[in-house]
Amino acid sequence: MKYAILFTFVLTACSPSQKDKGFELVTLAQNVSAGFQIEEIKLRAKVKKERGEGVYSLEFSEEALTHLLENKPDRLSLDLPFLQRDQFLVPLRYRKDGILAQFRFPAGWLDGSELEASYYARGKIGYLVSASAIYSPLGKETYVFKLRNTKAEKIPVTVVGVKDSQLIVIGNLSAGDTILTSRLGEVSSNIKVTVKL
C-alpha cells in the first residue's frame, strides 16, 4: 500500500515569520509486509590470483565484508556455471585484518573473475521493500527512511536478494513500518513527516 507523504522543513536561516511557513515536499511511502526467514544470502566476490599454482583468494566489497563479519559463516558456496557440481565450497578464516578466503582451482579458469557466492544464514529475517526505498550514496552504505513518531529515521539495511520485483533487505524493520519510497536528496533523519492518505 502506497501513501503520499508531506514533508515539513523548518528553515533555520530565515526570519521568524518565514520559519512558521516552512517548506513542503510530497513523496510516497509503503508499509512493510510481514518478514520471512532468510535461508540463503548471496553476494559477489572478485577472484584474485595468489602466489602458487592454482591458488586463488576472494576479495569482497566493503558492504559484503561487513555482512560476512556480522554473520560469520564458516564457508561460502561459489556459483561456477561451467562446473558440473552442485557447489564449490570455499572455507573462510576470520582474522584481525579481515577475512581469508583462499582455495585451489585449475590455473587460468578464474583469473580476475567476479563470481556469485552464497551462504546460509541462521535466524535472519528478511523484508520486501521497493527498490526506490533504498538510499545508497556513493555505494558506501545502504539504508531506508522509516517513519517514527512523524519523523524520518535513517535505518541501515543490507540488500540480500530480489523477490517478486522487490528487494529483500535485512535490518531493524518490522511488519507495519512505513518507509519512504522516493529517493529525495533533501531527506535526512529527524525531518518531520506527515502521511496524507
C-alpha positions in Angstrom: 0.0 0.0 0.0 1.5 3.4 -1.0 0.9 6.7 0.6 1.7 10.3 -0.2 4.0 11.9 2.4 4.1 15.6 3.2 7.5 16.8 4.5 7.7 20.0 6.5 11.1 21.6 6.7 11.9 24.3 9.2 14.1 26.9 7.6 16.7 28.0 10.2 18.3 30.9 8.3 15.0 32.9 7.9 13.2 35.5 9.8 10.7 34.2 12.5 7.7 34.8 10.2 9.3 32.7 7.4 10.2 29.9 9.8 6.5 29.5 10.6 5.6 29.0 7.0 8.1 26.1 6.4 8.7 24.2 3.2 6.7 21.3 2.0 7.7 18.4 -0.2 5.5 15.4 -1.2 6.7 11.8 -1.7 5.5 8.2 -1.5 5.8 5.5 1.2 5.0 1.8 1.7 4.0 -0.3 4.6 6.5 -3.1 5.3 4.8 -6.5 5.0 5.5 -9.5 7.3 9.1 -10.6 7.4 10.2 -14.1 6.5 13.1 -16.4 7.4 16.2 -15.9 5.2 17.8 -19.2 4.3 20.5 -18.2 1.8 22.3 -14.9 1.4 24.0 -14.1 -1.9 26.9 -11.7 -2.5 29.5 -11.1 -5.2 33.3 -11.7 -4.8 36.2 -10.9 -7.1 38.7 -13.7 -7.6 42.4 -12.8 -7.1 45.3 -14.9 -8.2 47.8 -15.7 -5.4 51.3 -17.0 -5.5 51.5 -20.7 -6.3 50.0 -22.8 -9.0 46.2 -22.7 -8.9 45.9 -20.7 -5.7 43.2 -18.1 -5.5 41.5 -15.9 -2.9 38.3 -13.9 -2.8 38.0 -10.1 -2.4 34.8 -8.6 -1.0 33.2 -5.2 -1.3 33.1 -3.2 1.9 29.3 -4.0 2.3 29.8 -7.7 1.7 32.8 -7.8 4.1 30.7 -6.1 6.9 27.9 -8.5 6.3 30.2 -11.5 6.5 31.8 -10.3 9.7 28.4 -9.8 11.2 27.2 -13.3 10.3 30.5 -15.2 10.4 29.7 -18.2 8.1 32.4 -20.8 8.1 32.3 -21.2 4.3 30.9 -19.8 1.1 29.5 -21.7 -1.9 30.8 -20.3 -5.2 28.5 -20.4 -8.2 30.6 -21.8 -11.1 28.2 -22.3 -14.0 30.8 -24.2 -16.0 31.5 -26.7 -13.2 29.4 -29.9 -13.2 28.9 -29.9 -9.4 26.2 -28.6 -7.1 28.6 -26.4 -5.1 32.2 -25.4 -4.8 32.9 -24.6 -1.1 35.5 -22.0 0.0 36.5 -22.0 3.7 36.5 -18.7 5.5 39.1 -17.8 8.2 38.5 -14.7 10.3 41.5 -12.5 11.2 42.0 -9.2 12.8 42.7 -7.6 9.4 39.7 -9.2 7.6 38.7 -12.5 6.1 40.9 -15.0 4.4 39.0 -16.9 1.7 41.7 -19.0 -0.1 41.2 -22.0 -2.3 42.8 -24.0 -5.1 41.4 -24.3 -8.7 43.0 -25.2 -12.1 45.0 -22.2 -13.3 43.6 -19.9 -15.9 39.9 -20.6 -15.3 39.1 -18.0 -12.8 41.7 -15.2 -13.1 40.1 -11.8 -12.4 36.5 -13.2 -12.4 33.7 -11.8 -10.4 31.5 -14.6 -9.1 28.3 -15.0 -7.1 28.7 -16.7 -3.7 26.2 -17.6 -1.1 25.9 -18.9 2.5 23.2 -20.0 4.8 22.1 -17.5 7.4 20.7 -18.6 10.8 18.0 -16.6 12.4 17.8 -13.7 9.9 14.5 -12.1 9.0 14.1 -10.5 5.5 11.6 -7.9 4.4 10.5 -6.9 0.9 10.9 -3.3 0.0 10.6 -1.3 -3.2 13.9 -0.5 -4.9 13.0 3.2 -4.7 13.1 3.0 -0.9 16.8 2.2 -0.9 19.3 5.0 -0.4 23.0 4.2 -1.2 25.0 7.4 -1.6 28.3 6.6 -3.4 27.6 2.9 -2.8 29.2 3.0 0.7 26.2 2.4 2.9 22.6 1.2 2.3 19.6 2.5 4.3 15.9 3.3 4.2 14.0 6.0 5.9 11.3 4.8 8.4 8.6 6.9 9.9 8.8 7.1 13.7 6.6 9.5 15.6 6.0 11.6 12.5 9.8 11.9 11.8 12.0 10.3 9.2 14.5 7.9 10.8 17.5 6.5 8.9 17.7 2.7 9.2 20.8 0.8 7.9 19.8 -2.2 5.8 21.6 -4.9 3.8 20.2 -5.9 0.4 20.4 -9.7 0.2 18.3 -10.6 -2.8 15.4 -9.9 -5.1 11.9 -11.4 -5.0 8.8 -10.5 -7.0 10.5 -7.4 -8.4 11.2 -6.1 -4.8 14.4 -6.1 -2.9 14.9 -8.4 0.1 16.6 -6.5 3.0 17.8 -7.3 6.5 17.7 -4.5 9.0 15.9 -3.1 12.0 12.4 -3.2 10.4 9.1 -4.7 11.5 5.8 -5.6 9.7 3.7 -2.5 9.5 6.6 0.0 9.5 6.1 2.8 7.0 9.1 3.6 4.8 9.7 6.3 2.2 9.8 5.1 -1.4 11.1 8.2 -3.2 14.8 9.0 -3.2 14.9 12.6 -2.3 18.2 14.4 -1.7 16.6 16.6 1.0 15.6 13.7 3.3 17.6 13.2 6.5 16.9 11.9 9.9 14.5 13.9 12.2 12.7 15.7 9.4 9.1 16.0 10.3 6.9 13.8 8.1 3.1 13.9 7.7 1.3 11.0 6.0 -1.5 12.0 3.6 -3.8 9.2 2.7 
